Structure formats: structure tokens, C-alpha cells
């Protein structure tokens, strides 16, 4: 397995400064560069670097504004930021650190010292990411666990509120799973859970899609920046994929393992009238109705357009 090279994004409107940092760091890291704050934010979202070196005086917006935007974004909030600036007053450093930066050094700087501090931050980020990953995954299926789902849901609700976007939630339940475990045993049941989790990950594959084991034989999917129709379409796609996997379950629907799915959708327009608990309850109610209606189907808590259906 090839070790991945860490990425560092330099946001600085002075070409010489960018070249200096490139020469000092490119032998160890992959260097990305942006000459203004808007481009820097765009690259940070798309590339998700391991560290950002940020100047305060940029051509379009201030580095302070960029740092605030990075920390307010669900995608970039955990990327460490180091301010690299000519402003050397103690007050400037305090402001930078209060905004969420992890370090602050002034120009001109010692290249050996800068390399050391960058290396320490990269190593810390790698360790933090590893610990976060281990504490947030389900040990059986390898997808996110319930704890991480709860965190992601709250983050997603804040995201759609700030950015006026939509969010869909899918609650997925394996049909007749107790019967499956009783008939085939828990070892085979664990294999079925892993197979379903793999199908869900493949079916919800956009960068912002989030798949978790919700508990027992239940799973959940969050679809950020999704329309109501897209939420329903993804649910139908994964339902059909589980059915087509032909996992044997004698006595169930067509002697196959199947899933039932409840879908709910929310936008920033009505977010203030609904909380995370109610949002989930709507999907849960739709899931219950899908199972009452015969299982192996998708039901949504909202009406779909005629053109979609």
C-alpha cells in the first residue's frame, strides 16, 4: 500500500511568498496554492488539504474572514490553519488563534523552524484523524456508527440553515432479519449486515453522502444538498440493489433478503420549525408504513412530483 502524501494549501497573494513555501515544503508535501481568499476556499472544499498556510492580507478578503469561513463549513472545519503573515503584533496573533488557527508565525521566518512546526501539525492531524475514525466507525460493518451519525446530523442541519440547502434522511431496515438470524445463525447474519452496508455505501456515493449503522439491522443515510426527488431516487436505488444481490432468505419476500426504507426531507425554509428528533421521526413513520404495506418498498414523508414518479 502506497503511503499518501499530505497536502498543504498556501493562500497568499504574493507570488514570492508562495514560491518560497513551495521550495521549502514540496520535497515532503504536495503543495496547492491560491492567490486570493475566494479561490482558497474553493480549493479547500474540493481538495480538503491536511493543512492550510494562510496570509492575513489578501487581495479580495482578509485571511481572518477566510479562517472564519473555513471553520463554519462542515467540509473544511477540521483542517488546521496556520497564519503566515508580516503582522507581528501580539494582538494580531491573539485574533488569529481566537478565530481557530492552530499556529501563527511571522515573515520573514526561519525555514527550518517553519518546516518543523508544519511537520508537527501534520503529524497531530494524522493522529487526530485516526483516533476520530476509530471512535466513529461500526466495528462490524466498517461504516459510521450511531454516535457519528448523531454528530453528522446536527452538523448537516446547521449547514442547510446557513447555506439554504436541502437535506434528505433515509432510515433503512432489513426485512425479517430476526427470522434470518434464527434460520441461518448470527455468523451469517453478520455477513448479511456487512453486505447490506457495502451496498448502501455504493448507492450513496456522492462526496457529501453519509452512511451509518443506526442500530441492530437498521441503517441511515444522510444526503446533503439533495432534492426530495433525489432522496427518494437514492432510496429506490439501494432497495433494488439489495434485492438484486439475491441474498437467500427462505420464507421471506421471494426468498430474498430485502429492505424497507422511510425517507424524510428538510430545507432551510422550514428548519426552524423542526428539530433532529422530529426529522428522524418522520422518516421512521414512513419506514413503519412501508413495512405495514408489505415491506421491500420505499415510502416518503412528502409528496413527490408527478413528473418524477
Secondary structure, 3 states (H helix, E strand, C coil): CCCCCCEEEEECCCHHHHHHHHHHHCCCCEEEEECCHHHHHHHHHHHCCCEEEECCCCCCCCHHHHHHHHHHCCCCCCCEEEEEECCCCHHHHHHHHHCCCCEEEECCCCHHHHHHHHHHHHHHHHHHHHHHHHHHECCCCCCECHHHHHHHHHHHHHHHHHHCCEEEEEEEEECCHHHHHHHHCHHHHHHHHHHHHHHHHHHCCCCCCEEEEEECCEEEEEEECCCHHHHHHHHHHHHHHHHHCCCECCCCHHHECCEEEEEEEEECCCHHHCCHHHHHHHHHHHHHHHHHCCCCCEEECCCCCCCCC
